[in-house]
Amino acid sequence: MILLRTTLLAATLCAVALLGAQTTFPYGIHLAPFPIEGLDGIHSFAHAQHEGRWLLIGGRLDGIHARQPFNAFPAAQNNTAIQVVDPQTNTVWTADLTALAVGLQEQLQATNMQFYQEGDQLLLVGGYAYSSSAGDHLTFPYLTVVDVPGLIADIINSEPIAGNFQQLTDDKFAVTGGYLGKIGDEFYLVGGHRFDGRYNPMNHPTFTQTYTDAIRKFTLTATNGNLGFTNYTVISDPAHLHRRDYNLLPQIYPDGNLGYTIFSGVFQINQDLPFLYPVDITAAGHQPVSSFNQYLCNYHAAHLPLYDEAANSMHNLFFGGISQYYYQAGNLVQDDNVPFVKTISRVSRSSDGTLEEVPFSLEMPGYLGAGAELMINEDLPQSAPGIIDLAAVEADSFLVGYIVGGISTPTANPFSVNNTGITSAATTVFKVYLVKNSTTGTHTSVPGGYHNFAFTVVPNPGRGKTLTATAFLPEPGDLDIYLIDTSGRLILQETRKNLPAGDQQLNLPLPTHLPGLGVLTLVLNGKYTASEKLILD
């Protein structure tokens, strides 16, 4: 009977993308519920894989956090067990953290750690949870390296696990809600924030919060068995890197370079709305793609990058999550409460570098996906670590991975109506298949992905005490203005209210003793962004 119900539900979830015309992605998506007995529901956790088995560390057992400080992120709902899962045999093994040193115990039950797996090692950075040793909630200042195969084996064999961890302490790693990646020999700690104390939505003094506004780069060292790091550098950009809880996906760019793209994230400097435009990151630096908006997935959600070598195109899939925009009866709806959504979408980069966002006709079978992870099918060929090589897959239908965990809610806006108790950590795993269908090779993209908001600055190079920026506003509204110098300092911030649509001339005062270079960024209504580099004499 269980198999019959699974088969019937899976059949109803098999769908193809919306018809239309733009990029080519000749696949539909098929979701199949995959119950795993004994698997705890968790969200916002770290993970690794080894020989088909999953290692799940940290995260939370409850749903979205409560609004009240006394009830937000209770320690009793920390995930205090490391889980090993074998999806082939439907087996789960667990180990608690009590035998570990205090620093390890506390970090390994944190939520929103940054993590990165390289071979047999899993790196864990920061994370947020209640600290019994500090007597308060905090962001942990730890970098921990995990021996993945050793830890998995010890948990399965009920052996002591302490020998599988190395940990160092440094406030540079006190970050939560960002991502950890690697380009070449350097690790990239991207975005995130330091949050200490109890959350509350009214900004009462129960916490301190500092966004990193930065990419922190470092290399890992091991001297005489002692963990360390070197070559630490910081790239600051408070206009474009003021982000947390976003999606960071590895990319192969049209020129063949490897890197990452930041997709969306929260919150903008001047208002509690998501960023909509992506930021590309390579070894050469970071570049905001402010002329393009991603509307359909704005918070961390299950996601999957794929590369088509034949077309030299990247495809990035997003499953459910939380978003300011969603489709209803074929219309794109804006909801500034930023609700949970069921949308499955794709953002593709073509060989000429242009981007396109496409919704699938298939949706998640509920408000799912936020804080979830997609465990990639490691039997598939990869173009680069974590990127499936589409051109090398010959099958017409194939398993790309499993959606694990995340937040489940029966309604779209439980947080805004103070009803977070109805949310929970999802326990159902979903197998994710791609199904080739040549008749669905063209899809309808989200309108307005590229916008015509832009400006020019005269003079540039700038001289004197003011700059004049001429901007075309596609709609009336409020304009936020930011000027960032080369060190990443925010040296000018102001808002012009109630501007009409059309051409606007903006006279901007310049602080004295400016450096030679800067970046001017304008944001209209929290929706449209444009940036220009300036030379300041």
C-alpha positions, -999 to 999 in steps of 0.1 A, spaced: 0 0 0 28 24 8 45 17 -25 12 22 -43 6 56 -26 42 67 -35 38 56 -71 5 74 -75 18 106 -59 50 105 -79 29 102 -111 10 133 -103 42 152 -97 58 144 -130 56 175 -152 74 195 -178 84 232 -180 60 258 -193 59 261 -230 72 292 -247 104 304 -264 138 313 -251 166 290 -238 168 253 -245 165 230 -215 148 198 -228 139 183 -194 110 181 -172 112 174 -135 98 144 -117 96 142 -79 91 109 -60 85 109 -22 111 86 -6 104 78 30 134 69 51 125 53 84 143 68 114 154 100 96 149 130 118 134 161 102 160 189 101 166 221 83 195 246 79 221 218 84 255 209 69 262 177 50 287 156 32 287 123 12 309 93 10 304 61 -11 267 68 -14 261 76 23 250 110 37 265 127 67 241 153 83 254 177 109 237 205 128 206 224 119 172 225 137 144 201 145 116 227 147 102 249 120 108 286 113 119 306 143 93 323 165 89 361 166 92 363 204 128 366 218 121 341 247 108 315 222 132 320 193 158 293 186 152 272 217 181 250 226 158 220 230 152 221 192 189 221 183 199 190 163 222 173 188 227 141 168 249 135 138 231 113 113 245 89 87 220 78 61 223 51 35 195 58 10 201 25 -8 194 3 22 170 28 39 192 28 70 200 56 95 227 56 122 231 83 148 257 95 173 252 122 200 276 149 207 280 145 245 315 129 243 330 158 224 348 189 237 325 218 245 335 238 215 327 209 192 295 201 210 282 236 206 291 243 170 280 209 157 244 216 168 244 251 153 221 263 125 233 278 92 269 268 94 289 275 63 303 242 49 323 228 20 333 193 12 366 186 -5 374 149 -9 373 132 25 372 165 44 342 186 54 349 221 65 325 238 89 326 275 97 306 294 124 269 288 128 244 301 153 228 284 184 224 286 221 258 283 239 255 267 273 291 278 281 284 314 273 248 314 286 234 330 255 228 325 218 258 334 197 276 329 164 304 305 170 340 316 161 351 282 150 365 265 119 362 227 121 375 200 98 357 167 97 372 134 85 341 123 66 348 86 59 362 81 94 332 97 111 308 77 90 325 45 98 327 52 136 291 61 138 280 30 119 303 8 141 293 26 174 329 37 180 341 69 196 339 98 172 361 125 188 392 116 167 375 127 135 375 165 143 400 193 143 389 228 154 404 262 156 391 294 171 392 328 155 366 356 153 371 358 116 350 327 114 321 339 135 297 340 106 263 324 100 240 324 70 267 327 44 284 301 22 318 286 20 333 278 -14 367 272 -30 384 286 -61 419 272 -68 437 269 -35 417 295 -17 385 291 4 359 318 0 337 327 30 310 347 12 285 370 29 266 361 60 265 379 93 274 377 130 244 375 152 247 373 190 218 372 214 181 366 211 162 373 178 133 397 178 116 414 149 113 448 165 151 454 168 149 457 205 183 454 222 182 416 227 209 411 201 238 425 181 241 419 144 269 427 119 268 417 83 302 408 69 295 427 37 324 408 23 342 378 8 368 365 32 395 344 15 420 321 31 440 290 26 440 261 51 472 248 66 482 218 87 516 221 105 526 191 126 490 181 127 478 215 139 450 231 119 457 267 108 450 292 80 470 318 61 467 343 32 437 358 48 422 387 27 389 406 28 370 420 -2 344 444 12 313 457 -7 284 468 15 263 476 -15 263 442 -32 276 417 -5 253 427 23 236 393 21 227 362 41 205 332 36 209 332 -1 219 305 -26 255 301 -38 259 278 -67 292 268 -84 294 279 -120 313 273 -152 313 306 -171 311 310 -209 349 316 -210 355 284 -191 365 299 -158 351 284 -126 335 304 -99 302 309 -81 271 330 -84 252 345 -54 215 342 -61 193 367 -43 195 368 -4 185 392 23 183 420 34 189 452 15 206 480 35 177 503 36 147 480 37 136 445 47 133 431 12 154 406 -7 181 414 -32 169 403 -66 200 405 -87 229 380 -87 266 385 -81 292 365 -100 324 355 -82 356 344 -99 393 344 -89 395 378 -106 369 393 -83 332 397 -79 308 414 -103 271 423 -96 248 415 -125 224 443 -115 206 446 -148 190 412 -142 164 402 -115 157 367 -102 122 369 -89 112 333 -79 136 322 -52 150 347 -27 161 326 4 182 295 8 165 265 -7 173 232 -23 191 238 -55 211 221 -83 236 234 -109 240 217 -142 263 224 -172 256 217 -208 290 216 -225 275 212 -260 257 245 -256 282 261 -232 253 270 -209 247 267 -171 213 257 -157 206 264 -120 175 248 -105 157 260 -74 131 240 -55 104 258 -34 117 281 -6 107 317 3 102 344 -23 89 379 -28 73 368 -61 53 338 -72 29 328 -100 -8 326 -94 -32 318 -122 -5 326 -147 2 360 -132 34 371 -114 24 382 -79 45 405 -57 41 399 -19 64 420 3 57 397 32 80 373 13 61 341 18 69 304 15 63 293 -21 59 261 -40 77 273 -72 103 252 -90 124 275 -112 155 276 -134 180 304 -140 201 297 -170 232 314 -184 237 311 -221 269 310 -241 268 348 -245 265 353 -208 228 364 -208 206 351 -180 170 339 -181 146 328 -153 120 302 -161 93 286 -139 83 250 -143 47 240 -145 54 215 -117 54 229 -82 65 214 -49 38 193 -33 35 218 -5 53 248 10 87 230 11 123 235 1 134 264 24 164 254 44 166 221 25 196 205 8 198 186 -25 221 156 -21 235 152 -56 236 117 -72 274 112 -71 271 84 -97 265 111 -124 294 127 -142 304 161 -130 319 190 -151 334 205 -119 328 197 -82 290 198 -75 280 205 -112 263 178 -131 277 173 -166 245 171 -187 262 164 -220 278 133 -206 244 118 -194 230 95 -221 198 84 -203 165 102 -211 154 99 -175 178 99 -146 180 106 -108 199 138 -101 196 137 -63 175 138 -32 158 168 -15 165 163 22 150 183 51 139 219 51 110 237 66 74 225 60 44 248 65 7 244 57 3 281 49 24 306 30 28 333 56 30 317 91 57 342 103 39 374 93 8 363 112 27 350 143 18 314 137 52 298 135 41 269 157 23 253 127 57 249 109 80 220 113 112 204 99 103 182 69 108 145 73 100 133 37 128 130 13 121 135 -24 139 118 -52 145 143 -81 146 131 -117 152 149 -149 131 136 -178 140 145 -213 112 155 -236 123 170 -269 88 186 -274 94 209 -244 128 223 -254 116 259 -253 101 276 -222 85 308 -212 108 331 -192 97 354 -164 90 388 -179 112 417 -168 143 397 -160 164 424 -176 153 459 -169 161 493 -183 170 511 -151 204 528 -157 223 560 -151 253 580 -163 276 602 -143 291 635 -155 319 643 -151 336 610 -148 365 613 -138 347 635 -112 361 667 -99 349 692 -73 323 689 -45 294 673 -65 287 647 -91 257 648 -114 240 615 -121 213 613 -148 191 583 -142 161 568 -161 135 556 -137 111 530 -152 86 537 -125 80 564 -98 93 558 -63 121 561 -38 158 560 -48 185 548 -25 220 561 -33 253 544 -22 289 554 -29 315 528 -20 353 534 -21 379 509 -32 384 497 4 347 488 7 338 518 29 303 532 25 311 569 21 278 582 9 243 570 17 210 588 11 175 584 -2 155 605 -25 118 601 -19 88 601 -43 106 607 -76 85 606 -108 92 581 -135 114 591 -164 148 610 -165 160 624 -133 191 646 -127 207 639 -93 233 663 -78 253 643 -53 276 659 -27 311 643 -25 329 640 8 364 655 9 396 634 7 381 608 -15 403 580 -30 407 577 -67 381 551 -74 346 543 -63 314 526 -72 280 545 -73 250 523 -68 213 534 -72 184 512 -61 148 521 -71 120 508 -49 142 480 -37 136 463 -71 159 478 -97 196 483 -92 223 499 -113 260 505 -106 288 526 -122 325 528 -115 338 563 -109 372 579 -111 374 607 -84 402 632 -88 
